[in-house]
Amino acid sequence: MESHPDLTVSVIRGLGWFYLIVAVMNAFWTYRVFRSGAHYNSIAGFKDVPKAATWGLYTVVLAMLSFAHVIVDSTPADFLFRLPVGFKNLVDVVIANPISYFAVSMVIFVAMILLRRVWTRPTVAWVLLNIAMLFLGVSMTDYDFRQIVGKPDNVPIVGMLFLVGFFTWLYFYKSVENDRRIAAGEPKIEDEQSEQVLVWPDLVYTEMICMLLLTAFLIAWGIALQAPLEEPASAVKTPNPSKAPWYFLGLQEMLVYYDPWMAGVVLPSVILVGLMAIPYIDFNPKGNGYYTFEERKFSVITFLFGFLPLWVGMIVLGTFIRGPNWNMFGLYEYWDVHKLEVLNNVDLSQLFWVDWLGKPLPRPDANASALSQAGTIFLREWLGFALVLAYLFILPPLMAVTVFRSFFVKMGFLRFMVLANLILLMGALPLKMALRWAFTLKYIVSIPEWFFNI
Amino acid sequence: MSVGEYIRESQIWRSIFRHPAPYDRRNRAVVMLTNFFLHLHPVSVKQGGIALSYTWCMGGVTFFLFLVETLTGVLLMFYYRPTLEWAFTDIRALRDVTTLGIMREIHRWGAHAMVITVWLHMYRVFLTGSYKPPREFNWVVGVLLLVLTLLLSFTGYLLPWDQLAIWAITVGSNMARATPVLGHEGPGFQLLNLGGYDLITNASDARFLLLGSRFVGEETLNRFYILHCVAIPLVVATLIAIHFWRVRKDGGISQPL
């Protein structure tokens, strides 16, 4: 018997119920497809095969899978349905590396936008949902995956991922349809519903049903899953890893790339100020009160980039992938406290003086006046300061006369400067990540004497 | 005369509800105007403005969760004592022995759900461009409500006083140490000094203000308890009122006036 069994009877039975839910969902889907009467023209020589047949077959397979799980009485170790080790290793290698993690999330992000007409088609979306659910289900057969995903406080995050996915789909689904209608000169979806209706009963009853369902949902959730309560607090037993509450894990992830004063204070403040500034810098009057992508590409892409890969993506990273010593671990990897990751990041000043010029780093003389010490420090860090100042003060005017020229003309000086700086500060995170990966760069400006590192 | 009619004709009923039941068009309008709870709504709205696939209902769900948190939170306050001696024990008792201890489960899951729904609400408001004129300022109020929701959740996270709680708050509040100028490990803290003595130390900086101590201790528990149960909810309730009032004044949840 393994000490940490991948499969136990209760896990297998639980998965059986999970697959049953997926099967029932697909039974409804099969019915929906059947009602639509869609047919394949020809499949393996058979003419006019209803598409519902494929879905029916899939549903039956799921139901049998569910059945096999629920009635299991062999020893769990002999149970056949588990993840192939090769697949686990592949996923672990891709996930546990920051470069490939962000590369994959960027590929998904770009594909989501470019292929929006494809993946918003209900059938494609349904297939994607099925893949996600089956991935979740099959992954549950892995002990380490269960440990981390099944932690009570992490369950809501799994739920959030499905919700965010669903609503993102809904947005693109409606936008694609509206954009088509706008291009064809037809009324938008929202325009078709411009009739005035009475709030009682149309809205009041919806609200009441919502409240009842939510209450029932919360009670069921409370009964099914106990809220976490660990050992009593102890100031001397530091857990490894020590994590902030899950909704702040995106910010905690920034600590890998920036010092606390940036990651914990300045950048979160910039996020909030930036959010509040949105209505005042988005000068585009279109897209108010209806879903559209084409009419406000820039603002939507910027917001989606901030919300999906940078906020939600980093929460996923911080919650499921960051383990002991803040190392990255694959989804199916054991959280080994002794996993070593070599960190030999260097500062830009080190690179400039020592590696490129071959000189020793200028050191402030402890006996010299404060002014002369500061002078030495500025000399040591001049390149970093120059880069940072150029990034924040030279790039915005450059953007104004090149790529953002039309924006600048429409927005005026002040609005444009706010927009440009917000965009640059948002880009500062992926930029620093890329610099870290490409040059093992630690700090662009490194002044530990003043706790001032960028 | 049926019993129902008898009740509805009685002086007591009519003193509470000053109009006939909302069975016809006129009275369906009147009920919205004369009921305190319903007058938050207009009498009539555009059909598209209340379609679930358009609104996602996330703002309403967030508000409802706030009410659930208030109700379960008040019930929990009757039981829970925010002291080092009792905090953990009380929560464990809520889990193991207390009748209706499930209030704690609902409170915690509701809190997580509220954080998620407030994000999704913001997501929808952005994607429908509902922050555009004339609703710019209501978006700002919404961002403040988002921050306060996170702070409510953050302060509540400490109260069970288990390992999860104090270390999450320790990690989270350590950031305040690095506040520029005002944190004792932040850039420029040396700027604030009097005759060579630093004004910003680990016993006087931003983190100390937050924790009431140099580490997460009993003063922190008390401070977070007050913030969680009284101070922040009062501000949130006020801002929610303003948020809703402005939705009405700005002519609904979206579209130009």
Interface residues (C-beta under 8 A of the other chain):
Chain A: D153 P156 G159 M160 L163 V164 F167 L170 Y171 K174 I189 E190 D191 E192 Q193 S194 E195 Q196 V197 L198 V199 W200 P201 D202 L203 V204 T206 E207 C210 M211 L214 T215 L218 I219 W221 G222 I223 L225 Q226 A227 P228 L229 E230 E231 P232 A233 S234 A235 K237 T238 P239 S242 K243 A244 P245 Y247 F248 L251 Q252 D259 P260 W261 A263 G264 V265 V266 L272 L275 M276 I278 P279 Y280 D282 P285 K286 G287 N288 G289 Y290 Y291 R296 V300 F303 F307 I447 W450 F451 F452
Chain B: P22 R25 R28 A29 V31 M32 L38 H41 P42 V43 S44 V45 K46 Q47 G48 I50 A51 L52 S53 Y54 W56 C57 G60 V61 F64 L65 V68 F88 I91 R92 R95 I102 R104 E105 I106 H107 R108 W109 G110 H112 A113 V115 I116 W119 L120 Y123 R124 F126 L127 T128 G129 S130 Y131 K132 P133 R135 E136 F137 W139 V140 V143 L146 V147 L150 S153 F154 Y157 P160 W161 D162 Q163 L164 A165 I166 W167 A168 T170 V171 G172 N174 M175 A176 R177 A178 T179 P180 G183 E185 G186 P187 G188 F189 Q190 F215 V216 G217 S254 Q255 P256
